């Protein structure tokens, strides 16, 4: 009997470059989406395919420092040291993983037009599926753009961004400009936002999650007033979501009102950070990530592991140590919207509004409030430091460091250090050979990276 889903050759999808088969060629049975149920089923596959590189991105950032066990994990140590091959290898995984999710969405979207709803409820569900699919695609494009494109500025608007793939069929396309990529992400999110989706489950992307992403995009492209306009309404009842109980529940299988979007997970997460349960982790928290006594984040962000005097990452890592099942990956939450709006206020020359919002958040976290005299760059840096404390180990800091344009310090296990300059070519991931091997329209794989010879 014919299966009513679109199949993916998973054995190839999880091994990028295996047999050199392009992602678009890994789909079959393209006429299987005929009902709302099969459309939602394929969308669920897209959700399940969302890449999870939070640990690797955190290692590339300044969230962690190596422990005495770091040398026993050569791949992670090389990544921490920003070795070219380690980043190149990660880039190949990142590129293929994100574009696999895009391929799922591109398989789904055109086929939604062929689904005939039985009633108004099904018609609305189809529009919700379309909205969520477009949002997933926007998430993939946004992350890829921040990894493979330069820092956004008007001067970089025409620089190479990423490939915008709008069809499932195999297509050889050049990299689009940064401006066109940002406009495409904006269009996808704006179209998604036009559908009312109350988000009965945090497993799915609700209208509120879409608007959180829209605000973040506006901050990225320096439209600070628009970032505030879109993001601020989401924070009207934020204190009711920033409770100690809701924060604790983020790191459990319990419901948390602070979550906006949290995909369900069926296996362990962050286990790769651990060398041995009885000995410790390969990497520990950077000592500059310091929490005040009483700060509700301290209990869950810091974890006193087996190594004496070493503070490990808590969160999912603590859950692993304590055999707590990971059921949610907290991808978008209300505290993130707070930092987006607060930074937009600060960069727009509205320090009093930025400080008032941040102190609402910090008060709820039982942390020391910001000095009301802060303004300008010191205020922005204070906001971003608190943001690092909130999201430490969750892969977000790397994107902020790139935007900040600050040197990144790398420590050795003996305490010696080197730095990565803000203009270092490695801030832009290289387009992987698995893409340009087929696509002769990819001329620029990003400056500084050697291009493999294509036979």
C-alpha positions as CSV (number, residue, x, y, z in Angstrom):
1,X,0.0,0.0,0.0
2,X,1.3,3.4,-0.9
3,X,2.5,5.4,2.1
4,X,1.0,8.9,2.6
5,X,4.1,10.8,3.4
6,X,7.1,12.1,1.5
7,X,10.1,10.0,2.2
8,X,13.6,11.1,2.8
9,X,16.5,8.8,2.4
10,X,17.6,9.4,6.0
11,X,20.8,7.3,5.7
12,X,22.0,9.8,3.2
13,X,20.6,12.9,4.8
14,X,22.4,12.3,8.1
15,X,25.7,11.7,6.3
16,X,26.3,14.9,4.3
17,X,28.4,14.1,1.2
18,X,27.6,10.4,1.3
19,X,27.5,9.3,-2.3
20,X,27.3,13.0,-3.2
21,X,23.5,12.9,-3.6
22,X,21.9,16.4,-3.4
23,X,19.2,16.9,-0.8
24,X,16.6,17.7,-3.4
25,X,17.1,14.3,-4.9
26,X,16.4,12.4,-1.7
27,X,12.7,12.9,-1.8
28,X,10.2,10.6,-3.4
29,X,6.4,10.1,-3.7
30,X,5.7,13.8,-4.4
31,X,1.9,13.4,-4.7
32,X,1.3,12.0,-1.2
33,X,0.2,15.2,0.5
34,X,-3.6,15.1,-0.1
35,X,-5.1,15.7,3.4
36,X,-4.6,18.0,6.3
37,X,-3.3,15.1,8.3
38,X,-0.6,14.1,5.8
39,X,0.4,17.8,5.5
40,X,0.8,18.1,9.2
41,X,2.8,14.9,9.2
42,X,5.3,16.2,6.8
43,X,5.5,19.5,8.7
44,X,6.3,17.4,11.8
45,X,9.2,15.9,9.9
46,X,10.4,19.3,9.1
47,X,10.2,20.3,12.8
48,X,12.1,17.1,13.8
49,X,14.8,18.0,11.3
50,X,15.6,21.4,12.9
51,X,19.4,21.4,13.3
52,X,20.8,21.3,16.8
53,X,24.3,22.8,16.9
54,X,23.9,24.7,20.1
55,X,26.8,23.0,21.8
56,X,29.2,23.6,18.9
57,X,28.2,27.2,18.5
58,X,28.7,27.7,22.2
59,X,32.2,26.2,22.0
60,X,33.0,28.6,19.2
61,X,31.9,31.5,21.4
62,X,33.2,32.7,24.8
63,X,30.6,30.7,26.8
64,X,33.2,28.0,27.7
65,X,36.8,27.5,28.6
66,X,38.6,24.1,28.2
67,X,39.1,21.9,31.3
68,X,42.0,19.4,31.7
69,X,40.0,16.9,29.8
70,X,39.5,19.0,26.7
71,X,42.5,17.4,24.9
72,X,40.7,14.1,25.0
73,X,38.1,15.4,22.6
74,X,40.2,16.4,19.6
75,X,37.2,17.5,17.4
76,X,35.8,19.9,20.1
77,X,39.2,21.2,21.1
78,X,40.1,22.0,17.5
79,X,36.8,23.7,17.1
80,X,37.4,25.8,20.3
81,X,40.8,26.8,18.9
82,X,39.1,27.8,15.7
83,X,41.2,25.5,13.6
84,X,40.3,25.8,9.9
85,X,39.6,22.1,9.3
86,X,37.3,21.9,12.4
87,X,35.2,24.8,11.2
88,X,35.2,23.5,7.6
89,X,33.9,20.2,8.9
90,X,31.3,21.8,11.0
91,X,30.2,24.0,8.2
92,X,29.5,21.1,6.0
93,X,27.2,19.6,8.6
94,X,25.5,22.9,9.3
95,X,24.9,23.7,5.6
96,X,23.4,20.3,4.8
97,X,21.3,20.1,8.0
98,X,19.7,23.5,7.5
99,X,19.0,23.0,3.9
100,X,17.5,19.6,4.6
101,X,14.8,21.4,6.7
102,X,14.4,23.9,3.8
103,X,13.9,20.9,1.5
104,X,11.1,19.6,3.7
105,X,9.4,22.9,3.6
106,X,9.8,23.2,-0.2
107,X,8.3,19.8,-0.6
108,X,5.3,20.8,1.5
109,X,4.4,24.4,0.5
110,X,3.4,23.9,-3.1
111,X,1.4,20.7,-2.3
112,X,-0.7,22.5,0.3
113,X,-2.7,24.1,-2.6
114,X,-3.8,20.6,-3.6
115,X,-5.3,19.8,-0.2
116,X,-9.0,20.3,-0.3
117,X,-10.4,21.2,3.2
118,X,-13.6,19.5,4.4
119,X,-14.7,22.5,6.5
120,X,-13.6,25.9,7.9
121,X,-11.6,24.3,10.6
122,X,-9.5,22.3,8.1
123,X,-9.1,25.4,6.0
124,X,-7.7,27.3,9.0
125,X,-5.4,24.4,9.8
126,X,-4.0,24.5,6.3
127,X,-3.1,28.2,6.7
128,X,-1.5,27.4,10.1
129,X,0.6,24.7,8.5
130,X,1.6,27.1,5.7
131,X,2.5,29.8,8.3
132,X,4.6,27.4,10.4
133,X,6.4,26.1,7.4
134,X,7.4,29.5,6.2
135,X,8.6,30.4,9.7
136,X,10.8,27.3,9.8
137,X,12.3,28.3,6.5
138,X,12.9,31.8,7.7
139,X,14.7,30.4,10.8
140,X,16.9,28.3,8.6
141,X,17.7,31.2,6.3
142,X,18.4,33.6,9.2
143,X,20.8,31.3,11.0
144,X,22.6,30.5,7.7
145,X,22.9,34.2,6.8
146,X,24.4,35.0,10.1
147,X,26.9,32.2,9.8
148,X,27.9,32.6,6.1
149,X,27.3,36.2,5.4
150,X,29.2,39.3,6.7
151,X,27.9,41.5,9.5
152,X,24.9,43.4,8.2
153,X,25.4,47.0,7.2
154,X,24.3,49.2,4.3
155,X,27.8,48.8,2.9
156,X,27.4,45.0,2.9
157,X,23.9,45.0,1.4
158,X,25.2,43.8,-2.0
159,X,27.7,41.3,-0.5
160,X,27.1,37.5,-1.0
161,X,24.7,36.0,1.5
162,X,23.3,32.5,1.1
163,X,21.4,30.5,-1.5
164,X,17.6,31.1,-1.5
165,X,16.0,27.8,-2.5
166,X,12.3,28.1,-3.3
167,X,11.8,24.8,-5.1
168,X,12.2,21.2,-4.1
169,X,13.4,20.3,-7.6
170,X,17.2,20.3,-8.1
171,X,18.2,23.8,-9.0
172,X,21.7,25.4,-9.4
173,X,21.6,28.9,-8.0
174,X,24.1,31.6,-7.1
175,X,24.3,33.2,-3.7
176,X,21.8,36.0,-3.2
177,X,22.9,39.4,-1.9
178,X,22.6,40.1,1.8
179,X,19.8,42.6,1.0
180,X,17.8,40.0,-0.9
181,X,18.3,37.4,1.8
182,X,17.1,39.8,4.5
183,X,14.1,40.8,2.3
184,X,13.2,37.1,1.7
185,X,13.4,36.3,5.5
186,X,11.2,39.4,6.1
187,X,8.7,38.3,3.5
188,X,8.4,34.8,4.9
189,X,7.9,36.1,8.4
190,X,5.4,38.8,7.4
191,X,3.4,36.2,5.4
192,X,3.5,33.9,8.4
193,X,2.4,36.6,10.8
194,X,-0.7,37.3,8.7
195,X,-2.2,34.0,9.9
196,X,-3.7,34.0,13.4
197,X,-2.1,31.0,15.1
198,X,-2.7,31.0,18.9
199,X,-0.1,28.3,19.4
200,X,-1.9,25.7,21.6
201,X,1.4,23.8,21.9
202,X,4.9,25.2,22.2
203,X,6.0,22.4,19.9
204,X,4.6,24.5,17.0
205,X,5.5,28.1,15.9
206,X,2.7,30.4,17.0
207,X,2.0,34.0,15.9
208,X,3.8,35.2,19.1
209,X,6.9,33.2,18.1
210,X,6.8,34.6,14.6
211,X,6.7,38.2,16.0
212,X,9.6,37.4,18.3
213,X,11.6,36.4,15.2
214,X,10.4,39.5,13.3
215,X,11.6,41.8,16.1
216,X,15.0,40.0,16.1
217,X,15.3,40.4,12.3
218,X,14.6,44.2,12.6
219,X,17.3,44.5,15.3
220,X,19.7,42.6,13.0
221,X,19.0,45.1,10.1
222,X,19.2,48.1,12.4
223,X,15.5,49.1,12.2
224,X,15.3,49.7,16.0
225,X,12.0,51.4,16.1
226,X,10.4,48.6,14.2
227,X,12.0,46.0,16.5
228,X,10.4,47.8,19.5
229,X,7.1,48.1,17.8
230,X,6.9,44.4,17.0
231,X,8.5,43.0,20.1
232,X,7.1,45.2,22.9
233,X,3.5,44.0,22.8
234,X,4.8,40.4,23.6
235,X,6.1,41.7,26.9
236,X,3.0,43.2,28.4
237,X,2.6,40.4,30.9
238,X,6.2,39.2,30.9
239,X,6.6,39.3,34.7
240,X,4.0,36.6,35.0
241,X,6.2,34.4,32.8
242,X,9.5,35.3,34.4
243,X,8.8,33.5,37.6
244,X,11.3,31.3,39.4
245,X,9.0,28.3,38.9
246,X,8.7,29.0,35.1
247,X,12.5,29.3,34.9
248,X,12.9,26.0,36.7
249,X,10.4,24.4,34.4
250,X,12.4,25.4,31.4
251,X,14.9,22.7,32.3
252,X,12.4,19.9,32.9
253,X,9.5,18.1,31.2
254,X,7.1,20.5,32.9
255,X,5.2,23.3,31.2
256,X,6.7,26.7,31.3
257,X,4.9,30.0,30.4
258,X,8.2,31.4,29.4
259,X,8.5,29.2,26.4
260,X,7.4,30.6,23.0
261,X,8.8,27.7,20.9
262,X,10.4,24.6,22.2
263,X,10.6,21.6,19.9
264,X,10.0,18.2,21.4
265,X,13.1,15.9,21.6
266,X,13.2,12.1,21.9
267,X,16.8,11.6,22.8
268,X,19.6,13.0,25.0
269,X,20.9,16.5,24.4
270,X,24.3,18.0,25.2
271,X,25.8,14.7,26.1
272,X,28.8,15.5,23.9
273,X,30.0,18.0,26.5
274,X,30.6,15.3,29.0
275,X,33.9,13.4,29.2
276,X,32.9,11.1,32.1
277,X,30.1,11.4,34.6
278,X,32.5,10.6,37.5
279,X,35.3,12.9,36.2
280,X,33.7,15.9,34.5
281,X,33.3,17.8,31.2
282,X,35.6,18.8,28.4
283,X,34.6,22.4,28.8
284,X,33.5,24.5,31.8
285,X,31.7,27.8,32.1
286,X,33.8,30.9,31.3
287,X,34.6,32.5,34.6
288,X,33.4,35.9,33.4
289,X,29.9,34.6,33.3
290,X,29.2,35.4,37.0
291,X,25.7,35.3,38.7
292,X,24.8,37.2,41.8
293,X,23.8,35.3,44.8
294,X,20.0,34.8,44.7
295,X,19.9,35.2,40.9
296,X,17.4,32.4,39.9
297,X,19.6,31.7,36.8
298,X,22.6,30.7,39.0
299,X,21.0,27.4,40.1
300,X,20.4,26.2,36.6
301,X,23.2,27.8,34.6
302,X,26.0,26.7,37.0
303,X,26.7,23.1,37.9
304,X,29.3,21.9,40.3
305,X,30.5,18.8,38.6
306,X,33.0,16.1,39.7
307,X,36.1,18.3,39.1
308,X,37.0,20.2,42.2
309,X,36.8,24.0,41.7
310,X,35.4,23.7,38.2
311,X,31.9,25.1,37.4
312,X,30.3,23.3,34.6
313,X,27.3,24.3,32.5
314,X,24.0,23.4,34.1
315,X,20.8,23.4,32.0
316,X,20.7,20.3,29.7
317,X,24.1,19.3,31.0
318,X,22.9,19.2,34.5
319,X,19.9,17.2,33.3
320,X,22.2,14.7,31.8
321,X,24.2,14.3,35.1
322,X,21.0,14.0,37.1
323,X,19.3,11.6,34.6
324,X,16.5,14.0,34.0
325,X,14.8,13.4,30.6
326,X,15.1,16.3,28.1
327,X,11.7,16.8,26.5
328,X,12.0,20.4,25.3
329,X,14.7,22.4,23.5
330,X,14.0,26.0,24.6
331,X,14.4,27.7,21.2
332,X,12.4,31.0,21.5
333,X,11.3,32.5,24.8
334,X,10.0,35.7,26.2
335,X,13.3,36.7,27.8
336,X,14.8,36.7,24.4
337,X,12.2,39.2,23.2
338,X,13.2,41.4,26.2
339,X,16.8,41.5,25.1
340,X,15.9,42.3,21.6
341,X,13.7,45.2,22.6
342,X,16.1,46.5,25.2
343,X,19.0,46.5,22.8
344,X,16.9,48.2,20.2
345,X,15.9,50.9,22.7
346,X,19.6,51.4,23.7
347,X,20.8,51.6,20.1
348,X,18.0,54.0,19.2
349,X,19.1,56.5,21.8
350,X,16.4,55.7,24.4
351,X,18.4,54.6,27.4
352,X,15.7,55.2,30.0
353,X,13.3,52.8,28.3
354,X,16.1,50.2,27.8
355,X,17.0,50.3,31.5
356,X,13.4,50.2,32.7
357,X,12.7,47.1,30.6
358,X,15.9,45.4,31.6
359,X,15.3,46.1,35.3
360,X,11.8,44.6,35.0
361,X,13.5,41.4,33.7
362,X,16.4,41.5,36.2
363,X,14.0,42.2,39.1
364,X,12.1,39.1,38.2
365,X,15.3,37.1,38.1
366,X,16.3,38.5,41.5
367,X,19.5,39.9,40.0
368,X,21.3,43.2,40.5
369,X,19.6,46.0,38.5
370,X,21.3,48.1,35.9
371,X,22.7,51.5,36.8
372,X,20.2,54.1,35.7
373,X,23.0,56.3,34.5
374,X,24.1,54.0,31.8
375,X,23.8,55.0,28.1
376,X,25.4,54.4,24.7
377,X,27.8,51.5,24.2
378,X,28.3,50.7,27.9
379,X,24.5,50.2,28.1
380,X,24.5,48.0,25.1
381,X,27.4,45.9,26.5
382,X,25.6,45.6,29.9
383,X,22.5,44.3,28.1
384,X,24.5,41.8,26.1
385,X,26.3,40.6,29.1
386,X,23.0,39.8,30.9
387,X,21.9,38.2,27.6
388,X,24.9,35.9,27.8
389,X,24.0,35.0,31.3
390,X,20.5,34.1,30.3
391,X,21.4,32.0,27.3
392,X,24.9,30.7,28.2
393,X,25.5,27.4,26.5
394,X,22.5,27.7,24.1
395,X,24.4,28.7,21.0
396,X,23.2,32.3,20.8
397,X,26.3,34.1,21.9
398,X,28.2,33.4,18.7
399,X,25.7,35.4,16.6
400,X,26.0,38.4,19.1
401,X,29.8,38.3,19.1
402,X,29.9,38.5,15.3
403,X,27.5,41.5,15.5
404,X,29.6,43.1,18.2
405,X,32.8,42.9,16.3
406,X,34.9,42.3,19.4
407,X,38.1,40.2,19.6
408,X,37.3,36.6,20.9
409,X,39.7,35.2,23.4
410,X,40.7,31.5,23.3
411,X,42.3,29.9,26.3
412,X,44.6,27.0,26.6
413,X,44.3,24.4,29.3
414,X,47.4,25.9,30.9
415,X,45.8,29.3,31.1
416,X,47.6,30.8,28.1
417,X,45.4,32.7,25.6
418,X,45.2,33.8,22.0
419,X,42.5,35.9,20.3
420,X,40.4,35.8,17.1
421,X,40.3,39.3,15.5
422,X,36.9,40.7,14.5
423,X,38.0,40.8,10.9
424,X,39.2,37.2,10.9
425,X,38.0,35.3,7.8
426,X,36.8,32.4,9.9
427,X,33.8,34.4,11.2
428,X,32.3,33.6,7.8
429,X,31.8,29.9,7.5
430,X,33.0,28.4,4.1
431,X,30.4,27.3,1.6
432,X,31.0,23.5,1.7
433,X,32.4,21.5,-1.2
434,X,29.2,19.4,-1.3
435,X,27.4,22.6,-2.6
436,X,29.9,24.0,-5.1
437,X,30.9,20.6,-6.4
438,X,27.6,20.6,-8.3
439,X,26.9,24.3,-8.6
440,X,29.3,26.2,-10.8
441,X,27.4,29.4,-9.9
442,X,29.0,29.4,-6.5
443,X,32.1,31.5,-7.3
444,X,32.8,32.9,-3.8
445,X,32.9,30.4,-1.0
446,X,34.0,33.2,1.4
447,X,37.4,35.0,1.4
448,X,40.3,33.2,3.0
449,X,39.0,29.7,2.6
450,X,40.7,27.3,0.2
451,X,38.5,25.9,-2.5
452,X,38.7,22.2,-3.2
453,X,39.5,21.2,-6.7
454,X,36.5,19.8,-8.5
455,X,37.2,17.1,-11.1
